[in-house]
Amino acid sequence: MPSSAITLSIPSFQGWIRRIVLACAGIYLLNNLLFYTISPEIYRYILDWFGLIPARVLHGFIWQLVTYSLLHGTLGHLVFNLLPLWMFGSQIEDDWGPKKFIEFYLFCVVGAGLVTILVALFGIGLTMSTPTIGASGGVYGVLIAFGMLYGDRPIFMFPLPFTMKAKYMVGIMIFFVLVATIEPSRGGVANFAHLGGLLFGFLYVKFMPRRGAAFGVSEKYFSARNAYYRWKRKRAARKFQVYMRKHDRNVSFDEQGNYVPPDENDKKNGGSKSGWVN
């Protein structure tokens, strides 16, 4: 890890960070300024269909587990979500690559949404009809990941004239989120979504495969598929051996089920083996 402090001045603005920031900003301008001015009914329609409403998600509106993160209530809400996402998320995306980063971000967003629904089911500060919007779940997932990955890296707390280790800064922010959960959510911004993002961000960094969940799943799939084909090959070899013995002929196969030619064929072929390989 580099020992120099991060000044939080001009991080890279590319990849999924740029796409998410521009999408959230564009949707805010379109929905909160244009549509709300033209017709408040359109604004409420978008909120009902794309904000996270637990009752609707349980009735099939599962896309809300992602789309709620693209909507924001006020300009301050938008800025205070997108600014830390850009400042800290860009470092993670640069190190992880775009595929793993977007997998991680969506994992946190969906996880935060599921925690919000669970809290609403128990009626803890939320109801099943309370809309939740904002990228806070994904952003707090990014923050906890940054604290875990770069915990000892000093952060220059601009405009304050001192630095602080990343893990302490993240710890302070988590403390304020915990305090905020004491009060019910207001304006569709659920503090429990923040906690869900923190939880799922921690779980991803701690337990997911180094190259991401998608790679881990595909690796296990191909491993299981290859094991199945090896089993079929060895099973076919055993059947073929039984068949050839009935015709007074012996054939040999190795432990992988590959055919082993007779000695005279080995001599002709320079002692090499031929047959099926996986």
Secondary structure per residue as TSV (DSSP state, phi and psi in degrees):
chain	resnum	aa	ss	phi	psi
A	1	M	-	360.0	135.2
A	2	P	-	-63.4	144.3
A	3	S	-	-90.4	-13.6
A	4	S	S	-72.0	149.7
A	5	A	-	-77.3	148.8
A	6	I	B	-86.0	128.1
A	7	T	-	-89.6	-4.4
A	8	L	S	54.3	39.8
A	9	S	S	-101.2	-68.2
A	10	I	-	-131.1	75.9
A	11	P	-	-70.6	164.4
A	12	S	-	-64.3	143.7
A	13	F	-	-124.9	84.2
A	14	Q	-	-154.8	178.7
A	15	G	H	60.8	-142.4
A	16	W	H	-71.5	-27.1
A	17	I	H	-59.4	-47.6
A	18	R	H	-64.1	-42.2
A	19	R	H	-63.2	-44.5
A	20	I	H	-66.2	-45.0
A	21	V	H	-62.3	-47.2
A	22	L	H	-66.9	-37.3
A	23	A	H	-64.9	-46.5
A	24	C	H	-64.2	-42.4
A	25	A	H	-66.1	-43.5
A	26	G	H	-64.2	-42.6
A	27	I	H	-66.4	-37.2
A	28	Y	H	-62.2	-47.6
A	29	L	I	-61.9	-42.1
A	30	L	I	-69.9	-45.0
A	31	N	I	-83.4	-49.4
A	32	N	I	-80.1	-26.2
A	33	L	I	-102.9	-53.7
A	34	L	I	-75.6	-59.4
A	35	F	I	-64.3	-40.9
A	36	Y	H	-65.4	-33.8
A	37	T	H	-72.0	-42.9
A	38	I	H	-70.4	-50.0
A	39	S	-	-156.2	110.6
A	40	P	H	-58.6	-24.3
A	41	E	H	-63.8	-37.9
A	42	I	H	-64.7	-41.2
A	43	Y	H	-59.9	-46.7
A	44	R	H	-67.5	-33.9
A	45	Y	H	-63.8	-44.4
A	46	I	H	-64.8	-40.5
A	47	L	H	-63.5	-40.5
A	48	D	H	-68.3	-33.3
A	49	W	H	-91.9	-28.1
A	50	F	H	-120.8	-12.3
A	51	G	S	-75.7	164.4
A	52	L	B	-87.5	106.0
A	53	I	-	-116.0	108.3
A	54	P	H	-50.0	-43.8
A	55	A	H	-61.5	-38.4
A	56	R	H	-73.7	-37.9
A	57	V	H	-60.4	-40.9
A	58	L	T	-70.8	-13.2
A	59	H	T	-105.6	20.8
A	60	G	T	110.1	-5.8
A	61	F	-	-85.2	57.9
A	62	I	T	-69.6	-21.2
A	63	W	T	-62.2	-20.4
A	64	Q	H	-63.9	-21.7
A	65	L	H	-64.7	-16.4
A	66	V	H	-112.5	-45.4
A	67	T	H	-67.4	-23.5
A	68	Y	G	-61.5	-27.7
A	69	S	G	-73.4	-10.9
A	70	L	G	-93.2	-9.9
A	71	L	-	-102.0	143.4
A	72	H	-	-139.2	147.4
A	73	G	S	-82.5	-43.3
A	74	T	S	-132.6	169.3
A	75	L	H	-64.6	-39.8
A	76	G	H	-62.9	-41.9
A	77	H	H	-58.7	-43.1
A	78	L	H	-64.1	-50.0
A	79	V	H	-64.7	-44.3
A	80	F	H	-73.5	-10.8
A	81	N	H	-91.7	-47.4
A	82	L	H	-74.4	-31.5
A	83	L	H	-63.7	-52.3
A	84	P	H	-67.3	-30.3
A	85	L	H	-60.2	-44.0
A	86	W	H	-69.0	-47.2
A	87	M	H	-63.2	-43.0
A	88	F	H	-101.2	-33.7
A	89	G	H	-68.6	-30.3
A	90	S	H	-62.8	-38.0
A	91	Q	H	-64.5	-42.8
A	92	I	H	-66.2	-43.3
A	93	E	H	-65.8	-37.4
A	94	D	H	-61.2	-38.4
A	95	D	H	-81.4	-38.5
A	96	W	H	-87.2	-29.9
A	97	G	-	94.8	156.9
A	98	P	H	-64.4	-37.1
A	99	K	H	-65.7	-47.9
A	100	K	H	-69.4	-35.3
A	101	F	H	-65.4	-46.1
A	102	I	H	-68.6	-31.8
A	103	E	H	-62.6	-45.1
A	104	F	H	-64.0	-45.5
A	105	Y	H	-62.5	-46.0
A	106	L	H	-66.6	-34.4
A	107	F	H	-59.1	-42.9
A	108	C	H	-70.5	-42.2
A	109	V	H	-62.9	-50.1
A	110	V	H	-66.1	-41.2
A	111	G	H	-60.8	-42.8
A	112	A	H	-62.6	-38.8
A	113	G	H	-63.8	-41.3
A	114	L	H	-65.6	-38.8
A	115	V	H	-63.7	-40.4
A	116	T	H	-61.3	-43.0
A	117	I	H	-64.3	-42.3
A	118	L	H	-61.7	-41.9
A	119	V	H	-65.0	-40.3
A	120	A	H	-64.2	-37.3
A	121	L	H	-60.3	-34.8
A	122	F	H	-90.2	-3.3
A	123	G	T	68.0	31.7
A	124	I	S	-92.4	87.0
A	125	G	S	80.2	-9.0
A	126	L	-	-133.3	156.9
A	127	T	-	-116.5	169.3
A	128	M	T	-67.5	-14.2
A	129	S	T	-106.4	3.5
A	130	T	-	-75.2	121.2
A	131	P	-	-79.5	139.1
A	132	T	B	-120.0	130.3
A	133	I	-	-135.6	159.6
A	134	G	S	115.0	153.9
A	135	A	S	-89.2	16.0
A	136	S	H	-57.7	-40.2
A	137	G	H	-59.7	-47.1
A	138	G	H	-66.4	-38.5
A	139	V	H	-65.8	-43.8
A	140	Y	H	-69.6	-28.6
A	141	G	H	-63.3	-41.1
A	142	V	H	-62.9	-41.5
A	143	L	H	-64.4	-45.3
A	144	I	H	-67.1	-35.3
A	145	A	H	-65.0	-42.0
A	146	F	H	-62.5	-42.9
A	147	G	H	-63.7	-35.1
A	148	M	H	-75.9	-37.3
A	149	L	H	-84.4	-34.8
A	150	Y	S	-126.7	40.3
A	151	G	T	-58.4	-35.0
A	152	D	T	-93.3	3.8
A	153	R	S	-78.7	127.9
A	154	P	E	-74.5	137.1
A	155	I	E	-110.5	126.6
A	156	F	E	-80.0	114.3
A	157	M	-	-81.5	65.7
A	158	F	T	-61.3	135.1
A	159	P	T	-90.9	8.6
A	160	L	S	-75.2	142.2
A	161	P	S	-86.5	50.1
A	162	F	-	-154.4	166.4
A	163	T	E	-112.2	161.2
A	164	M	E	-146.6	141.3
A	165	K	E	-64.7	145.3
A	166	A	H	-57.9	-39.5
A	167	K	H	-65.9	-32.6
A	168	Y	H	-74.2	-39.0
A	169	M	H	-62.9	-44.8
A	170	V	H	-64.3	-39.6
A	171	G	H	-60.4	-40.8
A	172	I	H	-64.1	-42.2
A	173	M	H	-65.5	-38.1
A	174	I	H	-64.2	-38.9
A	175	F	H	-59.5	-44.9
A	176	F	H	-66.0	-34.3
A	177	V	H	-66.2	-42.2
A	178	L	H	-61.5	-40.9
A	179	V	H	-64.9	-39.5
A	180	A	H	-66.8	-25.7
A	181	T	T	-70.7	-11.9
A	182	I	T	-65.5	-33.8
A	183	E	S	-93.4	146.8
A	184	P	-	-60.6	153.9
A	185	S	-	-67.0	143.7
A	186	R	B	-127.1	146.9
A	187	G	T	64.5	22.5
A	188	G	T	79.6	5.7
A	189	V	B	-104.3	99.3
A	190	A	-	-85.8	122.5
A	191	N	H	-65.3	-26.5
A	192	F	H	-66.4	-25.8
A	193	A	H	-64.6	-35.3
A	194	H	H	-61.9	-46.1
A	195	L	H	-63.9	-37.8
A	196	G	H	-63.5	-39.5
A	197	G	H	-64.8	-40.8
A	198	L	H	-61.2	-45.8
A	199	L	H	-62.0	-49.1
A	200	F	H	-73.6	-29.4
A	201	G	H	-64.8	-41.8
A	202	F	H	-63.1	-45.7
A	203	L	H	-62.5	-39.1
A	204	Y	H	-64.9	-49.9
A	205	V	H	-65.2	-36.5
A	206	K	H	-78.1	-37.8
A	207	F	H	-122.1	-16.1
A	208	M	S	-73.1	152.3
A	209	P	-	-57.4	153.3
A	210	R	T	-57.5	-33.8
A	211	R	T	-97.9	10.9
A	212	G	-	104.3	161.6
A	213	A	H	-67.7	-39.8
A	214	A	H	-61.3	-41.8
A	215	F	H	-66.0	-41.4
A	216	G	H	-62.4	-42.0
A	217	V	H	-65.1	-46.1
A	218	S	H	-64.2	-37.0
A	219	E	H	-63.8	-43.1
A	220	K	H	-67.4	-35.7
A	221	Y	H	-64.0	-49.5
A	222	F	H	-67.8	-32.7
A	223	S	H	-64.9	-43.9
A	224	A	H	-66.4	-39.7
A	225	R	H	-63.6	-44.4
A	226	N	H	-65.9	-37.3
A	227	A	H	-63.9	-38.6
A	228	Y	H	-64.4	-43.9
A	229	Y	H	-66.1	-36.9
A	230	R	H	-63.6	-40.8
A	231	W	H	-62.1	-43.3
A	232	K	H	-62.9	-40.6
A	233	R	H	-64.8	-44.3
A	234	K	H	-67.5	-35.9
A	235	R	H	-65.3	-42.7
A	236	A	H	-65.1	-36.1
A	237	A	H	-65.0	-41.5
A	238	R	H	-64.2	-41.0
A	239	K	H	-63.9	-39.9
A	240	F	H	-66.6	-37.4
A	241	Q	H	-62.0	-43.7
A	242	V	H	-61.8	-42.9
A	243	Y	H	-63.1	-44.1
A	244	M	H	-69.8	-32.6
A	245	R	H	-64.2	-34.4
A	246	K	H	-64.3	-22.1
A	247	H	T	-105.4	24.3
A	248	D	T	57.4	39.8
A	249	R	-	-133.5	140.4
A	250	N	-	-107.5	134.2
A	251	V	-	-127.3	153.5
A	252	S	E	-123.1	146.6
A	253	F	E	-133.9	148.5
A	254	D	-	-82.0	-175.5
A	255	E	T	-66.9	-16.1
A	256	Q	T	-94.1	-0.6
A	257	G	S	87.3	11.1
A	258	N	-	-86.1	139.4
A	259	Y	E	-67.6	133.6
A	260	V	E	-108.3	114.3
A	261	P	-	-64.2	157.2
A	262	P	-	-61.8	165.8
A	263	D	H	-57.7	-40.4
A	264	E	H	-65.3	-33.8
A	265	N	H	-72.6	-31.9
A	266	D	H	-61.4	-40.4
A	267	K	H	-67.3	-41.1
A	268	K	H	-64.4	-36.2
A	269	N	T	-95.8	15.1
A	270	G	T	71.8	26.2
A	271	G	T	79.0	9.6
A	272	S	-	-85.7	157.2
A	273	K	-	-99.5	149.2
A	274	S	-	-133.6	169.6
A	275	G	S	137.5	-161.0
A	276	W	-	-80.0	141.0
A	277	V	-	-130.4	156.7
A	278	N	-	-117.1	360.0
